[in-house]
Amino acid sequence: MAATTLRVTTWLPPTNPQNQVVWPTWAKWVEEATEGRVKVEIEQGSGHPKTLFNLVEDGVTDVSFSVNGYLPGRFKLPGVAEIPGEAGDAELGSVALWTVYKEYFEPADEFAGLKVLGMFVHGPGQLHTQFPVNSLDDLKDRKIRVGGGVVNELAERLHVTPVAAPATKVYEMMQQGIVEGVFLPIQEQKFLRLSEVTSHVTMFPKGMYTTAFTIFMNPDVFDGLSKEDQDAIMSVSGAKLSQLAGQAWGAADLAGYKEAQDSGKTIVRLTADDPLVAQFNDAIKGMDEAWIESVADRGIDARAALNKYRELVSGQ
């Protein structure tokens, strides 16, 4: 019997941890778990990553991943992982998000039309700028790129001028002066080459926020596989795939930090008692309640989900 080939469309640079580590590892796992009956072919995508949800839904490609916040209003529940001050570790946050999704979010069926294979978060989002930041007042009215999701509310609270764009456009926008800063994990000093277009990195103890991603598959393609192969694929997806992604993205922050150091960036590592952190903590007060209110129409116990997420990311 000929092997089934799953086409994975991906984005971000080839050196990004998703493309360098996560997809190749998952491809190997799938092939091994299905004893070679299912193979995975990875293709670089183009265009805005928000289109990948529709491309997979419509069967143009079989598997992909994207940022939930790129489609505002459609995927609100995974935003629990984006609330500032909750998760300071990508692996813990990713496993916690998957656990909470399965326990609380799945019945809401936000991902109708897609087969969810995993969820993850990147490392703590930090502040990369072309100017020094000694106080949050230094951010007022500055043009800062945002990616969507809960970070948009954060931008509003920090009184910046938000400019929405996918991560792949950040280098060009900073180079051209369209934006003066960006909220992204420090890994992007290397992988999106921010070291070439920024002068300062301001690092908060737990980051300023994080971003939730979903890995998904066309459900008809999944249903077309034998039960044996469906079970085999899910045995190497779910919590296992989510943990792999969190691990890979978290580890990439070390490479980004080194890149920032080697290129002579001014790196400010804030401590919990720094006045700037106190300012930030004041600015984000109530964002947890705002998320709970925002998902009131989803028919799930949002407060219980948030408490569970907090318990899991605290490592208790």
Protein Blocks (a to p, Z undefined) as FASTA:
>chain_A
ZZdddddddedjfklmklmmmmmmmmmmmmmmnnomaccdddddedjfklmmmmmmnoma
mbdcddfklmghklmmlmmmmpghkamcfklmmmmmmmmmmmmmmmnommgoiacfbdcd
ddddddddfbdcfbfklmgopacddeedjllmmmmmnopacddddfklmmmmmmnomagb
dcddfklmmmnommmmccbdcddfkojbdcdddddddfklmmmpcfklmmmmmmmgmjlm
mmmmmmmmmmmmmmmmmmmmmnopacddddfklmklmmmmmmmgoklmmmmmmmmmnopa
fklmmmmmmmmmnoZZ
